Amino acid sequence: MAITTKELKHKKTECTQATMAVRDALDVLNGRWKLPIIVSLSFGVKRFNEISKEVLGISDKVLAKELKDLEMNMLIKRTVYDTFPPTVEYNITEHGKSLNSVIEELKDWGTLHRKKIIGR
């Protein structure tokens, strides 16, 4: 059965929309550190130094930048408490929690990929 011009246009539109949606997601989650930070915060509210210790290899400067980006995209929330010195805590938002299934799938795929490539 041949594909009609209308069906071809529809498929092209679907493809373009899917590509744009994936690109939007990758633009928000780009880089090496954003997903590990989100994973860290998915285990509870944390302070800057706690995140820094859990996300191995990240510098404080990069962590500060990534936290600002994640906050700007409403994936995490920064709360400053009026103490001396000020206490700052970070937690994942409901919008950030919507990534849980994506992160779980990436974790599973990463485990399989590691086994296939490295053999462990």
N, CA and C atoms as an extended XYZ file, in Angstrom:
360
Properties=species:S:1:pos:R:3:atomname:S:1:resname:S:1:resid:I:1 pbc="F F F"
N         0.841       -1.164        0.000 N   MET     1
C         0.000        0.000        0.000 CA  MET     1
C         0.896        1.240        0.000 C   MET     1
N         0.661        2.136       -0.903 N   ALA     2
C         1.476        3.341       -1.056 CA  ALA     2
C         1.061        4.409       -0.041 C   ALA     2
N         2.035        5.199        0.384 N   ILE     3
C         1.773        6.303        1.297 CA  ILE     3
C         1.334        7.511        0.483 C   ILE     3
N         0.235        8.118        0.908 N   THR     4
C        -0.271        9.293        0.193 CA  THR     4
C         0.549       10.522        0.570 C   THR     4
N         0.415       11.570       -0.230 N   THR     5
C         1.107       12.827        0.043 CA  THR     5
C         0.657       13.395        1.379 C   THR     5
N        -0.637       13.275        1.676 N   LYS     6
C        -1.169       13.773        2.944 CA  LYS     6
C        -0.545       13.024        4.123 C   LYS     6
N        -0.440       11.687        4.007 N   GLU     7
C         0.168       10.889        5.069 CA  GLU     7
C         1.648       11.225        5.235 C   GLU     7
N         2.322       11.462        4.136 N   LEU     8
C         3.744       11.811        4.170 CA  LEU     8
C         3.952       13.153        4.879 C   LEU     8
N         3.100       14.129        4.545 N   LYS     9
C         3.177       15.436        5.209 CA  LYS     9
C         2.916       15.294        6.710 C   LYS     9
N         1.919       14.466        7.055 N   HIS    10
C         1.580       14.256        8.462 CA  HIS    10
C         2.760       13.634        9.206 C   HIS    10
N         3.394       12.628        8.594 N   LYS    11
C         4.547       11.977        9.218 CA  LYS    11
C         5.710       12.949        9.373 C   LYS    11
N         5.907       13.798        8.362 N   LYS    12
C         6.985       14.780        8.430 CA  LYS    12
C         6.725       15.771        9.566 C   LYS    12
N         5.477       16.202        9.713 N   THR    13
C         5.109       17.118       10.793 CA  THR    13
C         5.336       16.457       12.150 C   THR    13
N         4.907       15.192       12.285 N   GLU    14
C         5.121       14.458       13.542 CA  GLU    14
C         6.604       14.344       13.855 C   GLU    14
N         7.399       14.036       12.853 N   CYS    15
C         8.841       13.898       13.022 CA  CYS    15
C         9.451       15.229       13.471 C   CYS    15
N         9.053       16.310       12.823 N   THR    16
C         9.571       17.631       13.164 CA  THR    16
C         9.199       17.998       14.596 C   THR    16
N         7.949       17.741       14.975 N   GLN    17
C         7.507       18.045       16.338 CA  GLN    17
C         8.259       17.208       17.367 C   GLN    17
N         8.459       15.936       17.071 N   ALA    18
C         9.191       15.061       17.988 CA  ALA    18
C        10.637       15.521       18.118 C   ALA    18
N        11.242       15.877       17.015 N   THR    19
C        12.625       16.355       17.030 CA  THR    19
C        12.747       17.638       17.834 C   THR    19
N        11.795       18.554       17.656 N   MET    20
C        11.817       19.815       18.399 CA  MET    20
C        11.654       19.562       19.902 C   MET    20
N        10.763       18.657       20.267 N   ALA    21
C        10.526       18.361       21.683 CA  ALA    21
C        11.778       17.755       22.323 C   ALA    21
N        12.430       16.835       21.626 N   VAL    22
C        13.659       16.229       22.144 CA  VAL    22
C        14.751       17.284       22.260 C   VAL    22
N        14.845       18.141       21.275 N   ARG    23
C        15.848       19.206       21.308 CA  ARG    23
C        15.605       20.158       22.488 C   ARG    23
N        14.347       20.515       22.726 N   ASP    24
C        14.005       21.368       23.870 CA  ASP    24
C        14.447       20.705       25.175 C   ASP    24
N        14.159       19.407       25.308 N   ALA    25
C        14.542       18.685       26.521 CA  ALA    25
C        16.060       18.655       26.674 C   ALA    25
N        16.760       18.379       25.594 N   LEU    26
C        18.216       18.334       25.667 CA  LEU    26
C        18.824       19.699       25.952 C   LEU    26
N        18.200       20.757       25.464 N   ASP    27
C        18.687       22.111       25.761 CA  ASP    27
C        18.608       22.395       27.264 C   ASP    27
N        17.556       21.928       27.919 N   VAL    28
C        17.383       22.158       29.351 CA  VAL    28
C        18.321       21.263       30.163 C   VAL    28
N        18.519       20.030       29.712 N   LEU    29
C        19.290       19.047       30.476 CA  LEU    29
C        20.715       18.875       29.950 C   LEU    29
N        21.156       19.799       29.115 N   ASN    30
C        22.456       19.643       28.462 CA  ASN    30
C        23.601       19.607       29.463 C   ASN    30
N        24.686       19.040       29.015 N   GLY    31
C        25.882       19.004       29.835 CA  GLY    31
C        25.995       17.735       30.662 C   GLY    31
N        27.091       17.683       31.337 N   ARG    32
C        27.481       16.498       32.084 CA  ARG    32
C        26.870       16.433       33.482 C   ARG    32
N        26.437       17.559       34.021 N   TRP    33
C        26.150       17.636       35.443 CA  TRP    33
C        24.684       17.761       35.839 C   TRP    33
N        23.828       18.241       34.960 N   LYS    34
C        22.451       18.543       35.377 CA  LYS    34
C        21.694       17.308       35.862 C   LYS    34
N        21.758       16.234       35.107 N   LEU    35
C        21.030       15.035       35.541 CA  LEU    35
C        21.590       14.453       36.840 C   LEU    35
N        22.920       14.370       37.019 N   PRO    36
C        23.408       13.903       38.320 CA  PRO    36
C        22.973       14.799       39.491 C   PRO    36
N        22.880       16.105       39.270 N   ILE    37
C        22.400       17.005       40.324 CA  ILE    37
C        20.929       16.699       40.634 C   ILE    37
N        20.135       16.527       39.593 N   ILE    38
C        18.712       16.199       39.787 CA  ILE    38
C        18.569       14.870       40.517 C   ILE    38
N        19.385       13.879       40.149 N   VAL    39
C        19.343       12.586       40.837 CA  VAL    39
C        19.671       12.781       42.317 C   VAL    39
N        20.703       13.536       42.615 N   SER    40
C        21.078       13.796       44.000 CA  SER    40
C        19.913       14.411       44.774 C   SER    40
N        19.274       15.404       44.193 N   LEU    41
C        18.173       16.086       44.877 CA  LEU    41
C        16.900       15.239       44.938 C   LEU    41
N        16.803       14.233       44.088 N   SER    42
C        15.620       13.368       44.143 CA  SER    42
C        15.625       12.508       45.409 C   SER    42
N        16.786       12.468       46.094 N   PHE    43
C        16.873       11.722       47.351 CA  PHE    43
C        16.656       12.611       48.568 C   PHE    43
N        16.298       13.874       48.333 N   GLY    44
C        15.958       14.744       49.452 CA  GLY    44
C        16.582       16.124       49.352 C   GLY    44
N        16.142       16.996       50.242 N   VAL    45
C        16.620       18.378       50.309 CA  VAL    45
C        18.090       18.357       50.711 C   VAL    45
N        18.884       19.198       50.027 N   LYS    46
C        20.314       19.213       50.304 CA  LYS    46
C        20.857       20.631       50.287 C   LYS    46
N        21.960       20.802       50.972 N   ARG    47
C        22.718       22.041       50.915 CA  ARG    47
C        23.797       21.902       49.860 C   ARG    47
N        24.380       23.032       49.484 N   PHE    48
C        25.366       23.083       48.406 CA  PHE    48
C        26.480       22.047       48.595 C   PHE    48
N        27.086       22.017       49.772 N   ASN    49
C        28.215       21.111       50.013 CA  ASN    49
C        27.812       19.644       49.947 C   ASN    49
N        26.584       19.343       50.321 N   GLU    50
C        26.109       17.962       50.231 CA  GLU    50
C        26.004       17.536       48.768 C   GLU    50
N        25.474       18.415       47.937 N   ILE    51
C        25.375       18.114       46.503 CA  ILE    51
C        26.770       17.954       45.922 C   ILE    51
N        27.670       18.855       46.291 N   SER    52
C        29.046       18.829       45.793 CA  SER    52
C        29.730       17.497       46.114 C   SER    52
N        29.487       16.962       47.291 N   LYS    53
C        30.090       15.688       47.696 CA  LYS    53
C        29.482       14.503       46.955 C   LYS    53
N        28.189       14.589       46.643 N   GLU    54
C        27.509       13.470       45.977 CA  GLU    54
C        27.756       13.438       44.471 C   GLU    54
N        27.906       14.601       43.869 N   VAL    55
C        28.141       14.672       42.424 CA  VAL    55
C        29.658       14.736       42.225 C   VAL    55
N        30.258       13.580       42.157 N   LEU    56
C        31.715       13.474       42.125 CA  LEU    56
C        32.319       14.153       40.896 C   LEU    56
N        33.343       14.975       41.146 N   GLY    57
C        34.102       15.593       40.062 CA  GLY    57
C        33.655       16.982       39.669 C   GLY    57
N        32.539       17.449       40.196 N   ILE    58
C        32.048       18.775       39.817 CA  ILE    58
C        32.739       19.843       40.676 C   ILE    58
N        33.118       20.938       40.048 N   SER    59
C        33.723       22.046       40.801 CA  SER    59
C        32.615       22.901       41.399 C   SER    59
N        32.961       23.661       42.423 N   ASP    60
C        31.964       24.533       43.057 CA  ASP    60
C        31.440       25.574       42.081 C   ASP    60
N        32.309       26.096       41.227 N   LYS    61
C        31.900       27.111       40.248 CA  LYS    61
C        30.880       26.535       39.266 C   LYS    61
N        31.147       25.346       38.769 N   VAL    62
C        30.228       24.702       37.822 CA  VAL    62
C        28.928       24.327       38.531 C   VAL    62
N        29.020       23.816       39.746 N   LEU    63
C        27.814       23.457       40.498 CA  LEU    63
C        26.921       24.678       40.693 C   LEU    63
N        27.504       25.805       41.058 N   ALA    64
C        26.720       27.034       41.255 CA  ALA    64
C        26.004       27.420       39.967 C   ALA    64
N        26.705       27.337       38.833 N   LYS    65
C        26.103       27.688       37.536 CA  LYS    65
C        24.970       26.732       37.187 C   LYS    65
N        25.216       25.440       37.367 N   GLU    66
C        24.203       24.438       37.023 CA  GLU    66
C        22.975       24.566       37.921 C   GLU    66
N        23.175       24.848       39.197 N   LEU    67
C        22.034       25.042       40.094 CA  LEU    67
C        21.193       26.235       39.655 C   LEU    67
N        21.838       27.312       39.231 N   LYS    68
C        21.101       28.482       38.726 CA  LYS    68
C        20.298       28.122       37.482 C   LYS    68
N        20.908       27.361       36.560 N   ASP    69
C        20.203       26.942       35.341 CA  ASP    69
C        18.994       26.067       35.681 C   ASP    69
N        19.193       25.123       36.584 N   LEU    70
C        18.093       24.231       36.964 CA  LEU    70
C        16.970       24.989       37.662 C   LEU    70
N        17.341       25.981       38.473 N   GLU    71
C        16.334       26.812       39.135 CA  GLU    71
C        15.572       27.650       38.114 C   GLU    71
N        16.293       28.212       37.149 N   MET    72
C        15.665       29.021       36.110 CA  MET    72
C        14.639       28.199       35.312 C   MET    72
N        14.940       26.914       35.112 N   ASN    73
C        14.033       26.032       34.373 CA  ASN    73
C        13.016       25.347       35.281 C   ASN    73
N        12.923       25.812       36.530 N   MET    74
C        11.938       25.351       37.504 CA  MET    74
C        12.017       23.855       37.806 C   MET    74
N        13.225       23.291       37.682 N   LEU    75
C        13.410       21.884       38.018 CA  LEU    75
C        13.816       21.716       39.479 C   LEU    75
N        14.423       22.757       40.049 N   ILE    76
C        14.769       22.751       41.465 CA  ILE    76
C        14.350       24.077       42.084 C   ILE    76
N        14.290       24.076       43.409 N   LYS    77
C        13.948       25.300       44.138 CA  LYS    77
C        15.064       25.585       45.134 C   LYS    77
N        15.469       26.830       45.198 N   ARG    78
C        16.483       27.300       46.143 CA  ARG    78
C        15.763       28.064       47.248 C   ARG    78
N        16.005       27.658       48.483 N   THR    79
C        15.380       28.316       49.623 CA  THR    79
C        16.471       28.872       50.525 C   THR    79
N        16.381       30.171       50.813 N   VAL    80
C        17.338       30.833       51.696 CA  VAL    80
C        16.635       31.110       53.016 C   VAL    80
N        17.255       30.666       54.111 N   TYR    81
C        16.692       30.873       55.445 CA  TYR    81
C        17.410       32.035       56.121 C   TYR    81
N        16.644       32.793       56.857 N   ASP    82
C        17.161       33.984       57.535 CA  ASP    82
C        17.873       33.577       58.828 C   ASP    82
N        19.046       33.002       58.670 N   THR    83
C        19.870       32.615       59.811 CA  THR    83
C        21.214       33.304       59.668 C   THR    83
N        22.044       33.168       60.669 N   PHE    84
C        23.394       33.724       60.551 CA  PHE    84
C        24.391       32.611       60.764 C   PHE    84
N        25.201       32.291       59.764 N   PRO    85
C        25.127       32.771       58.388 CA  PRO    85
C        23.887       32.197       57.690 C   PRO    85
N        23.496       32.793       56.557 N   PRO    86
C        22.305       32.310       55.861 CA  PRO    86
C        22.422       30.827       55.489 C   PRO    86
N        21.344       30.103       55.655 N   THR    87
C        21.278       28.700       55.259 CA  THR    87
C        20.563       28.635       53.914 C   THR    87
N        21.158       27.915       52.975 N   VAL    88
C        20.563       27.756       51.645 CA  VAL    88
C        20.357       26.273       51.393 C   VAL    88
N        19.137       25.907       51.011 N   GLU    89
C        18.818       24.519       50.690 CA  GLU    89
C        18.231       24.435       49.292 C   GLU    89
N        18.453       23.287       48.672 N   TYR    90
C        17.938       23.027       47.332 CA  TYR    90
C        17.068       21.787       47.393 C   TYR    90
N        15.960       21.828       46.686 N   ASN    91
C        15.129       20.638       46.561 CA  ASN    91
C        14.521       20.581       45.170 C   ASN    91
N        14.140       19.380       44.799 N   ILE    92
C        13.566       19.158       43.471 CA  ILE    92
C        12.099       19.609       43.494 C   ILE    92
N        11.645       20.201       42.403 N   THR    93
C        10.254       20.644       42.291 CA  THR    93
C         9.397       19.511       41.718 C   THR    93
N         8.105       19.721       41.706 N   GLU    94
C         7.211       18.745       41.058 CA  GLU    94
C         7.572       18.604       39.578 C   GLU    94
N         7.896       19.731       38.956 N   HIS    95
C         8.302       19.690       37.541 CA  HIS    95
C         9.579       18.858       37.389 C   HIS    95
N        10.507       19.016       38.307 N   GLY    96
C        11.732       18.219       38.286 CA  GLY    96
C        11.452       16.741       38.499 C   GLY    96
N        10.491       16.443       39.374 N   LYS    97
C        10.125       15.045       39.633 CA  LYS    97
C         9.536       14.376       38.393 C   LYS    97
N         9.013       15.181       37.468 N   SER    98
C         8.457       14.608       36.237 CA  SER    98
C         9.538       13.937       35.393 C   SER    98
N        10.802       14.160       35.722 N   LEU    99
C        11.917       13.514       35.010 CA  LEU    99
C        12.243       12.125       35.566 C   LEU    99
N        11.598       11.717       36.654 N   ASN   100
C        11.942       10.445       37.292 CA  ASN   100
C        11.923        9.260       36.341 C   ASN   100
N        10.883        9.142       35.531 N   SER   101
C        10.801        7.992       34.622 CA  SER   101
C        11.883        8.073       33.537 C   SER   101
N        12.183        9.273       33.081 N   VAL   102
C        13.245        9.457       32.075 CA  VAL   102
C        14.591        9.045       32.669 C   VAL   102
N        14.850        9.488       33.894 N   ILE   103
C        16.117        9.166       34.561 CA  ILE   103
C        16.217        7.664       34.809 C   ILE   103
N        15.127        7.047       35.211 N   GLU   104
C        15.124        5.596       35.449 CA  GLU   104
C        15.441        4.840       34.155 C   GLU   104
N        14.829        5.263       33.053 N   GLU   105
C        15.105        4.635       31.753 CA  GLU   105
C        16.565        4.843       31.326 C   GLU   105
N        17.090        6.054       31.549 N   LEU   106
C        18.500        6.325       31.232 CA  LEU   106
C        19.428        5.464       32.084 C   LEU   106
N        19.092        5.300       33.356 N   LYS   107
C        19.891        4.453       34.254 CA  LYS   107
C        19.911        3.015       33.744 C   LYS   107
N        18.737        2.498       33.378 N   ASP   108
C        18.652        1.124       32.871 CA  ASP   108
C        19.435        0.976       31.573 C   ASP   108
N        19.268        1.938       30.666 N   TRP   109
C        19.985        1.881       29.395 CA  TRP   109
C        21.496        1.979       29.630 C   TRP   109
N        21.906        2.875       30.534 N   GLY   110
C        23.327        3.035       30.838 CA  GLY   110
C        23.938        1.761       31.388 C   GLY   110
N        23.190        1.052       32.232 N   THR   111
C        23.664       -0.216       32.783 CA  THR   111
C        23.858       -1.244       31.669 C   THR   111
N        22.874       -1.354       30.785 N   LEU   112
C        22.979       -2.286       29.652 CA  LEU   112
C        24.116       -1.901       28.712 C   LEU   112
N        24.238       -0.617       28.445 N   HIS   113
C        25.291       -0.132       27.550 CA  HIS   113
C        26.676       -0.439       28.135 C   HIS   113
N        26.845       -0.189       29.414 N   ARG   114
C        28.128       -0.469       30.067 CA  ARG   114
C        28.473       -1.955       29.939 C   ARG   114
N        27.480       -2.812       30.171 N   LYS   115
C        27.712       -4.266       30.052 CA  LYS   115
C        28.108       -4.644       28.634 C   LYS   115
N        27.444       -4.046       27.657 N   LYS   116
C        27.709       -4.375       26.253 CA  LYS   116
C        29.095       -3.877       25.817 C   LYS   116
N        29.442       -2.677       26.201 N   ILE   117
C        30.699       -2.070       25.750 CA  ILE   117
C        31.888       -2.530       26.598 C   ILE   117
N        31.721       -2.490       27.902 N   ILE   118
C        32.846       -2.792       28.803 CA  ILE   118
C        32.824       -4.249       29.253 C   ILE   118
N        31.642       -4.809       29.312 N   GLY   119
C        31.521       -6.200       29.741 CA  GLY   119
C        31.315       -6.367       31.231 C   GLY   119
N        31.027       -5.266       31.925 N   ARG   120
C        30.772       -5.334       33.383 CA  ARG   120
C        29.403       -4.814       33.702 C   ARG   120
